[in-house]
Amino acid sequence: MKLEGVLRISITIIGMAMVIYQFLGVFYPVFDPLNHINTHLIFALALIFLPALLSAIQKGEKRRALMNAFFLVVAVAGTGYVFLFSVDLQIRTGLPTLLDIVIGVLLLATVLEANRVSTGWALSIFGLLFLAYALFGHYLPHPLYHLPVRFSRMISWLSISVTTGIYSNLLYISSNVIFLYVMFSSVLEITRAQEFFQLLGKWLGNRMRGGTAQAAVISSALVGSITGAASANVVITGSVTIPSMKKAGYRAEFAGAVEAIASSGGLLMPPVMGAVAFMMVSLTGLTYNRIILAAVVPALLYYLSVGASVFFHAGKNRIGNVEQEVDTKLLLRLSPLFVIPFFVLIVLLALQFSAAYAAAWALIVGLSLSLPRKETRPTLKQFVAGLVRGAKTASIIAVMMALGGVFVSVMSVTALGPKVVGVVEAFSHGYLPLVLFFTMLASLLLGCAVPMSGGYLIVALLVGPILKRCGLEVIQAHFFALYFSVIGFLTPPVAPAALVASGISGGSFLKTALNAIKLATPCYLVPYLFCYDRSILGEFGSGIFSGMISILVATVFVLTICMLMFDYYLTKIGWVERGLGILSAVGNVLYFFAQGGIPALGIVWICFAVLNIVQIMKARETRKN
């Protein structure tokens, strides 16, 4: 058998072994917590370097193949060393032997390379910058100066202390929670539950203006919540929705933009949020239920922005519905594959079972429901391929979390967090809007360069303390970072989601990205609203009635901005309606900045009500003519 065949078989065997090990570990733990996450890490590293090695061999790139083979061997040796000497390594934390240091350096290099191989250079470069700061920060002037850290001690803390660095709580979350939710996503895929989302999107899209584009918005939101990967989501749903939108009369760039923004927002959509919810649980200490509750309104406002923009664009350009054929019987047959597993998941979480236990049972239920019918029952080949594909995806998150642990430890050892807080406060003079603006820029830049979950991780760690110092609650700070990490995926110069969508649509990349920004304009403003009013994040400190008013005002704000962007509401808007819309939007902003100002609320409702009256009258005149 050729080497390529051996590698393919090895990838399949290791992927399935990882799935079986992780699943059984929920009910029958094999190792202690440390060796459990170490086993998770070696599986993840193997599933990153083996496919990379196979790819290099297929392309005839000998140097790259040798490098991947080297790091694969180092990964096995390094994690094996930690497995054998875990107790001793805990005892001599900070006082490593020479062999400990060598293994620690190699493990750090392996994790950095695994991130480079799986997600590109950006995260690895950040990792190197953090390490450089830990080693040489004592040469920097105040306020970035820190006390010298001995090289041996730093390596011990960052890689083989087995309680911090690579083996921090973040890797524990990856192993015990995130992995199973990624596998749950894979089960939904191989049992055709994702097809249910697409059919549901078409069915709903047929019943509203801009139907084909609305179908893209709805189906991409549902699929994106499961996959958590914007680019993959664009490919999964966009290959169907983009041609349908073009057929209906949408320009290629607009169709691509709709798909890009709809696919990217899946990370905000509960209940799964692409597993980022559990990252947030680990970083904030809040419960999963609290995170999900906070995500509901921001996610709905995000998709209201997209849906309203599509509605107004279709009306302005007189794009009618193209009735899409939907097999309603198939839709009904597929619905239990999604509805019942999610019901099981939410009920178990509400009953305070662990996230891993809930995900495991949801996975079992999803698979069991697919077996009776031939149309939903996967073949053995599809089953194995789907689970291995899920294990590979989870492995990318695992090495990202391992590197995230290094970021956290460097910040702890060097007190980098308080220093960054001091620098930003010096620039912004502690003025919250300026601090939020700088945080937004950082999130957008990282969103261009790294996976959304990675961008959120870095910004939350670096800038989260600044926002909390300015008086924000931890949940406000983290959702602000997450929201802009998502939007960064649409923002030039990189705009990965728009890049993939333009490739499918055949339109200009730059025009697709600019259309996405236009569609997402209210989304750039929504995070500022929940930083001034926690009601949008599900915290009704001033009472439920006051909180519902704030959510209603935010809804009007999003609709007003969309209307102004497209110069259309019930019919084309003129200067009178535009002026009323601007006054209403200003009133919205004043309401949130004043945190409940009655005069601002009066401006909002009066202007918006008059705008509606004028538009209704104009629409009637248009219909008569």
C-alpha positions in Angstrom: 0.0 0.0 0.0 1.3 3.5 -0.9 2.2 6.0 1.9 -0.7 8.2 0.9 -3.2 5.3 1.5 -1.6 4.6 4.9 -2.0 8.2 5.9 -5.6 8.4 4.8 -6.4 5.2 6.8 -4.4 6.6 9.8 -6.4 9.9 9.7 -9.7 8.0 9.7 -8.6 5.6 12.5 -7.3 8.5 14.7 -10.4 10.7 14.0 -12.7 7.9 15.0 -10.6 7.0 18.0 -10.8 10.6 19.1 -14.6 10.6 18.7 -15.1 7.4 20.6 -12.6 8.4 23.4 -14.3 11.8 23.9 -17.8 10.4 23.8 -17.2 7.6 26.3 -15.3 10.0 28.5 -18.5 11.8 29.2 -20.0 8.7 30.9 -16.9 6.7 31.9 -13.8 8.9 32.4 -10.6 7.0 31.5 -7.9 9.4 32.8 -7.6 12.1 35.5 -8.4 15.7 34.2 -4.8 16.5 33.3 -4.1 13.4 31.3 -7.6 13.7 29.7 -6.8 17.1 28.2 -3.4 15.9 27.3 -4.9 13.0 25.3 -7.3 15.5 23.7 -4.3 17.6 22.6 -2.3 14.7 21.1 -5.4 13.7 19.1 -5.9 17.3 17.9 -2.2 17.7 16.9 -2.2 14.4 15.0 -5.4 15.4 13.1 -3.7 18.7 12.1 -0.3 17.4 11.1 -1.3 14.1 9.4 -3.6 15.8 6.8 -0.9 18.5 6.3 1.6 15.7 5.7 -0.7 14.0 3.3 -1.3 17.2 1.4 2.4 18.0 1.1 3.2 14.5 -0.2 0.4 14.7 -2.8 1.8 18.1 -4.0 5.4 16.7 -4.0 6.6 19.3 -1.4 9.3 17.3 0.3 10.5 20.1 2.6 7.0 20.8 3.9 6.3 17.1 4.3 9.5 16.6 6.4 8.5 19.6 8.6 5.0 18.2 9.2 6.5 14.8 9.9 8.9 16.3 12.4 6.2 18.2 14.3 4.0 15.1 14.3 6.8 13.2 16.0 7.5 16.1 18.4 3.8 16.3 19.3 3.7 12.6 20.2 7.0 12.7 22.1 6.0 16.0 24.0 2.6 14.9 25.0 3.8 11.5 25.8 6.4 13.0 28.2 3.7 15.0 29.9 1.6 11.9 30.2 4.4 9.9 31.8 5.7 12.6 34.2 2.5 14.7 34.9 2.8 14.3 38.7 6.5 15.3 38.7 5.9 18.2 36.4 3.2 19.6 38.8 5.6 19.3 41.7 8.5 21.1 40.0 6.4 23.9 38.4 8.7 26.9 38.0 11.8 24.8 38.6 12.1 22.6 35.5 14.9 20.2 34.6 16.9 20.7 31.4 14.8 17.9 29.7 11.6 19.7 30.9 12.8 22.9 29.2 13.6 21.1 26.0 10.2 19.4 25.9 8.5 22.6 26.8 10.1 24.6 24.0 9.3 21.9 21.5 5.6 21.7 22.7 5.3 25.5 22.4 6.7 25.4 18.9 4.4 22.6 18.0 1.3 24.4 19.1 2.4 27.6 17.3 3.0 25.6 14.1 -0.3 23.7 14.5 -2.1 27.1 14.5 -0.2 28.2 11.5 -1.0 25.1 9.6 -4.7 25.2 10.5 -5.6 28.9 10.5 -2.7 30.8 8.9 0.0 33.0 10.2 -2.0 35.5 12.2 -2.6 33.6 15.5 1.0 32.2 15.5 2.4 35.7 15.0 0.4 36.9 18.0 1.7 34.0 20.0 5.3 34.9 19.1 4.8 38.5 20.0 3.4 37.5 23.4 6.4 35.2 24.0 8.8 37.9 22.9 7.1 40.3 25.3 7.4 37.8 28.2 11.2 37.3 27.5 12.2 40.9 26.6 9.5 43.1 28.1 11.9 44.2 30.9 13.8 46.2 28.3 10.7 48.2 27.4 10.0 51.6 29.0 7.2 52.3 31.4 4.2 51.5 31.3 5.0 48.3 29.3 8.0 47.3 31.5 7.7 44.1 33.6 10.2 42.4 35.9 12.6 40.0 34.2 11.3 36.4 33.9 13.8 33.6 33.7 13.6 31.6 30.5 13.3 28.3 32.3 10.6 29.5 34.6 8.6 31.0 31.6 8.8 27.7 29.7 7.6 25.8 32.7 4.6 28.1 33.2 3.6 28.3 29.6 3.9 24.7 28.4 4.6 22.0 30.9 3.3 23.3 34.2 0.2 21.2 33.4 -2.1 23.8 35.1 -1.3 26.9 33.1 -0.3 27.9 29.6 -1.0 25.2 27.0 -2.8 23.0 29.6 -4.9 25.8 31.0 -8.7 25.8 31.6 -9.3 26.8 28.0 -8.0 23.4 26.7 -10.2 21.7 29.4 -13.2 23.5 27.9 -12.2 22.5 24.4 -12.0 18.8 25.5 -15.0 18.5 27.7 -17.5 20.9 26.0 -16.6 22.3 22.6 -15.6 19.0 21.0 -19.0 17.4 21.7 -20.9 20.4 20.3 -18.8 20.3 17.1 -19.6 16.6 16.8 -23.3 17.4 17.4 -23.0 19.8 14.4 -21.5 16.9 12.4 -24.4 14.6 13.3 -26.9 17.2 12.2 -25.0 17.4 8.9 -24.8 13.7 8.2 -28.5 13.0 9.2 -29.7 15.7 6.7 -30.9 18.0 9.6 -29.0 20.9 7.9 -31.2 20.3 4.8 -34.1 21.1 7.1 -32.7 24.6 7.7 -32.4 25.2 4.0 -35.9 24.0 3.3 -37.3 26.1 6.2 -35.5 29.1 4.9 -37.0 28.7 1.4 -40.5 28.1 2.8 -40.3 31.3 4.9 -38.7 33.2 2.1 -41.6 32.4 -0.3 -43.9 34.3 2.1 -42.1 37.7 2.3 -40.7 40.3 -0.1 -37.3 39.5 -1.4 -38.1 35.9 -0.8 -35.0 34.2 -2.3 -32.7 36.6 -0.4 -34.7 36.2 2.8 -34.4 32.4 2.4 -30.6 32.9 2.3 -30.7 35.0 5.5 -32.8 32.5 7.4 -31.1 29.3 6.3 -27.6 30.8 6.8 -28.5 32.0 10.3 -29.7 28.5 11.3 -26.8 26.6 9.7 -24.3 29.1 10.9 -25.3 28.7 14.5 -24.3 25.0 14.2 -21.1 25.3 12.1 -19.7 28.5 13.6 -17.5 28.8 10.5 -18.6 31.7 8.2 -16.6 30.7 5.1 -17.8 27.0 5.4 -21.3 28.3 5.9 -21.1 30.4 2.7 -20.1 27.3 0.8 -22.8 25.1 2.3 -25.8 27.4 1.8 -24.4 29.9 -0.7 -24.0 27.3 -3.5 -27.8 27.1 -3.5 -28.9 30.6 -2.4 -26.6 32.8 -4.4 -27.7 31.4 -7.8 -31.3 31.6 -6.7 -30.9 35.3 -5.8 -29.2 36.1 -9.1 -32.1 34.3 -10.9 -34.6 36.5 -9.0 -32.8 39.7 -10.3 -30.3 40.5 -7.6 -26.9 41.7 -8.7 -24.1 39.2 -8.2 -22.3 41.5 -5.6 -25.5 42.1 -3.6 -26.3 38.3 -3.6 -22.8 37.5 -2.4 -23.0 40.2 0.3 -26.3 38.9 1.6 -24.9 35.4 1.9 -21.6 36.6 3.5 -23.3 38.7 6.2 -26.0 36.0 6.9 -23.4 33.3 7.2 -21.1 35.3 9.4 -23.8 36.1 12.0 -24.3 32.4 12.9 -21.7 32.8 15.7 -24.1 35.2 17.4 -27.1 33.0 17.0 -28.0 30.9 20.1 -28.3 28.2 21.3 -25.0 26.8 19.9 -23.2 30.0 18.6 -20.6 27.8 16.9 -19.4 26.6 20.3 -18.1 30.2 21.1 -20.7 30.3 23.9 -18.6 27.8 25.9 -15.4 29.8 25.2 -17.3 32.7 26.8 -18.4 30.5 29.7 -14.8 29.7 30.4 -13.5 33.3 30.2 -16.3 35.0 32.1 -17.3 32.4 34.7 -21.0 33.0 33.7 -23.4 30.1 33.2 -24.2 28.8 29.7 -27.9 29.7 30.2 -26.9 33.3 31.0 -24.7 33.6 27.9 -27.5 32.2 25.6 -30.1 34.6 27.1 -27.8 37.5 26.5 -27.2 36.5 22.9 -30.9 36.4 21.8 -31.7 40.1 21.2 -28.3 41.1 19.7 -28.6 38.2 17.3 -32.1 39.1 16.4 -31.1 42.7 15.8 -28.3 41.5 13.6 -30.6 39.5 11.4 -33.3 42.2 11.5 -30.7 44.5 9.9 -30.0 42.0 7.1 -33.7 41.0 6.6 -34.9 44.7 6.6 -32.1 45.7 4.2 -33.1 42.9 1.8 -36.8 43.9 2.1 -36.1 47.6 1.3 -33.6 46.8 -1.5 -36.1 44.4 -3.2 -38.9 47.0 -2.9 -36.7 49.9 -4.3 -35.5 47.8 -7.2 -38.9 46.1 -7.8 -37.5 42.6 -7.4 -40.4 40.2 -7.2 -40.4 36.8 -5.6 -39.3 33.8 -7.5 -41.3 31.0 -6.0 -38.9 28.3 -4.8 -40.1 24.8 -4.9 -40.2 23.4 -1.4 -41.1 19.8 -0.6 -43.2 20.5 2.5 -43.6 16.8 3.3 -39.8 16.4 3.3 -39.6 19.5 5.5 -42.0 18.0 8.0 -40.2 14.6 7.9 -36.8 16.2 8.5 -38.0 18.6 11.3 -37.7 16.1 14.1 -34.0 15.6 13.3 -33.4 19.1 14.4 -36.2 20.0 16.8 -36.1 17.0 19.1 -32.3 16.9 19.7 -32.3 20.7 20.4 -35.2 20.2 22.7 -33.3 17.5 24.6 -30.2 19.7 24.7 -32.0 22.8 26.1 -34.0 20.8 28.6 -30.9 19.0 30.0 -29.0 22.3 30.3 -32.0 23.9 32.0 -32.0 21.0 34.5 -28.4 21.9 35.3 -26.8 18.8 33.7 -23.3 19.5 32.4 -22.9 20.9 28.9 -21.0 17.8 27.9 -23.7 15.4 29.2 -26.4 17.4 27.4 -24.5 17.4 24.1 -23.8 13.7 24.3 -27.5 12.8 24.8 -28.5 15.3 22.1 -26.1 13.6 19.8 -27.4 10.1 20.7 -31.0 11.3 20.1 -30.1 12.9 16.7 -28.5 9.7 15.5 -31.3 7.5 16.7 -33.9 9.5 15.0 -32.1 9.2 11.7 -31.9 5.4 11.6 -35.5 4.4 10.9 -35.8 6.1 7.6 -33.6 5.3 4.6 -33.6 8.9 3.4 -32.0 10.2 6.7 -30.0 7.1 7.6 -26.3 7.7 6.7 -24.3 4.9 5.2 -21.3 3.7 7.2 -19.0 5.6 4.9 -20.9 8.9 5.3 -21.1 8.3 9.1 -17.4 7.8 9.5 -16.5 10.6 7.1 -18.8 13.0 8.8 -17.4 12.2 12.3 -13.8 12.4 11.2 -14.5 15.8 9.5 -16.0 17.0 12.8 -13.0 15.8 14.7 -10.7 17.7 12.4 -12.8 20.9 12.9 -12.7 20.4 16.7 -8.9 19.9 16.5 -8.4 23.3 15.0 -10.4 24.8 17.9 -8.3 22.7 20.4 -4.9 24.1 19.2 -6.4 27.6 19.2 -7.5 27.1 22.8 -4.1 25.7 23.7 -2.5 28.9 22.3 -5.1 31.0 24.1 -3.9 29.5 27.3 -0.4 30.8 26.5 -1.9 34.3 26.0 -3.6 34.1 29.3 -0.5 33.0 31.1 1.7 35.6 29.6 -0.7 38.3 30.6 -0.8 36.8 34.2 3.0 36.5 34.5 3.8 40.0 33.1 0.7 41.8 34.2 0.1 42.8 30.6 -3.6 43.3 31.1 -3.4 46.2 33.6 -0.6 47.8 31.4 -2.8 47.7 28.3 -5.6 49.2 30.4 -3.4 52.0 31.4 -2.2 52.8 27.9 -5.8 52.8 26.5 -7.0 54.9 29.4 -4.2 57.4 28.7 -5.2 57.8 25.1 -9.0 57.9 25.8 -8.8 59.7 29.1 -11.2 57.0 30.4 -13.9 58.3 28.1 -16.1 55.2 27.4 -17.1 56.0 23.8 -13.4 56.4 22.8 -12.5 53.1 24.6 -15.3 51.4 22.8 -14.1 52.9 19.5 -10.5 51.6 20.0 -11.9 48.2 21.0 -14.0 48.1 17.8 -11.0 48.9 15.6 -8.9 46.1 17.3 -11.8 43.6 16.9 -12.3 44.5 13.2 -8.6 44.2 12.4 -8.4 40.8 14.1 -11.6 39.7 12.5 -10.0 40.2 9.1 -6.9 38.1 9.9 -8.0 35.3 12.2 -11.0 33.0 12.7 -13.8 34.8 14.4 -13.5 32.7 17.6 -9.8 33.4 17.7 -10.3 37.2 17.2 -12.9 37.2 20.0 -10.5 35.3 22.2 -7.6 37.7 21.8 -9.7 40.9 22.0 -11.6 39.6 25.1 -8.4 38.8 26.9 -6.6 42.1 26.0 -9.4 44.7 26.0 -12.0 43.1 28.2 -10.3 44.3 31.4 -10.3 47.9 29.9 -14.1 47.8 29.3 -14.7 46.4 32.8 -12.5 49.2 34.2 -14.7 51.7 32.4 -17.7 50.4 34.3 -19.1 47.8 31.9 -20.3 44.4 33.2 -18.2 41.4 32.0 -21.0 40.2 29.7 -21.2 43.6 28.0 -17.4 43.6 27.4 -17.3 40.1 26.0 -20.3 40.5 23.7 -18.9 43.8 22.4 -15.7 42.0 21.4 -17.6 39.0 19.9 -19.9 41.2 17.8 -17.1 43.1 16.2 -15.1 40.0 15.6 -18.0 38.7 13.6 -18.4 41.9 11.6 -14.6 42.0 11.0 -15.1 38.9 8.9 -17.0 41.1 6.4 -14.6 44.1 6.6 -12.0 44.9 3.9 -9.2 44.6 3.2 -9.4 40.8 3.8 -13.2 40.2 4.4 -12.9 36.3 4.2 -16.7 35.7 4.1 -17.2 38.2 1.2 -14.2 36.7 -0.6 -15.7 33.2 -0.6 -19.2 34.6 -1.5 -17.8 36.6 -4.5 -16.1 33.5 -5.7 -19.5 31.7 -5.9 -21.4 34.7 -7.3 -18.8 35.7 -9.9 -19.1 39.3 -8.7 -16.4 41.8 -7.7 -14.8 41.0 -4.3 -14.5 44.7 -3.4 -18.1 45.5 -4.4 -19.4 42.4 -2.5 -17.5 43.5 0.6 -18.8 47.1 0.3 -22.4 45.8 -0.1 -21.9 43.7 3.0 -20.8 46.7 4.9 -23.9 48.6 3.7 -26.1 45.7 4.8 -24.3 45.5 8.1 -24.3 49.3 8.9 -26.7 49.0 11.9 -24.7 46.1 13.2 -21.7 48.5 13.7 -23.9 50.5 16.0 -25.8 47.8 18.0 -22.9 46.9 20.3 -22.7 50.5 21.5 -26.3 50.3 22.5 -25.9 47.3 24.8 -22.9 48.9 26.4 -25.2 51.7 27.6 -28.2 49.5 28.3 -27.9 45.9 29.6 -31.6 45.3 28.8 -30.5 44.3 25.3 -28.4 41.6 26.9 -31.3 40.2 28.9 -30.6 42.1 32.2 -33.7 44.0 33.3 -32.3 45.9 36.3 -34.7 48.8 35.8 -37.7 46.5 35.4 -39.0 44.4 32.6 -41.2 47.2 31.2 -38.3 49.6 30.9 -36.2 46.8 29.4 -38.8 46.0 26.8 -39.0 49.7 25.9 -35.2 49.7 25.3 -35.4 46.6 23.1 -38.3 48.2 21.1 -36.3 51.5 20.7 -33.3 49.5 19.5 -35.5 47.7 16.9 -36.8 51.0 15.6 -33.2 52.3 15.4 -32.1 49.3 13.3 -35.1 49.7 10.9 -34.6 53.5 10.6 -30.9 53.1 9.7 -31.7 50.4 7.1 -34.4 52.7 5.7 -32.0 55.6 5.4 -29.3 53.4 3.8 -31.6 52.3 1.1 -33.8 55.4 0.7 -36.9 53.2 0.8 -39.5 52.1 3.3 -43.1 51.4 2.1 -42.1 53.3 -1.0 -39.2 55.6 -1.9 -38.5 58.1 0.8 -38.2 61.8 0.2 -36.4 64.6 2.0 -39.2 64.9 4.6 -39.1 61.2 5.6 -35.3 61.3 5.5 -35.2 64.2 7.9 -37.7 62.5 10.2 -35.7 59.3 10.0 -32.5 61.1 11.0 -34.2 62.8 13.9 -35.6 59.5 15.0 -32.1 57.8 14.8 -30.6 60.7 16.8 -33.3 60.3 19.4 -32.5 56.6 19.6 -28.9 57.4 20.3 -29.7 60.0 22.9 -32.1 57.6 24.6 -29.4 55.1 25.1 -26.7 57.6 26.0 -29.0 59.3 28.5 -30.0 55.8 29.7 -33.7 56.2 29.5 -34.3 59.9 28.7 -38.0 60.7 28.3 -37.4 63.6 25.9 -35.3 61.4 23.6 -38.0 58.7 23.7 -40.6 61.3 22.6 -38.4 62.3 19.6 -38.1 58.7 18.6 -41.8 57.9 18.7 -43.1 61.2 17.2 -40.7 61.2 14.3 -41.1 57.5 13.5 -44.9 57.8 13.8 -45.1 60.8 11.4 -42.7 59.1 9.0 -45.0 56.1 8.9 -48.0 58.3 8.2 -46.3 60.1 5.4 -45.1 56.8 3.9 -48.5 55.2 4.1 -50.1 58.1 2.3 -47.4 58.1 -0.4 -47.8 54.3 -0.8 -51.5 54.7 -1.3 -50.9 57.4 -4.0 -48.4 55.2 -5.7 -50.9 52.2 -5.9 -53.6 54.5 -7.3 -51.3 55.6 -10.1 
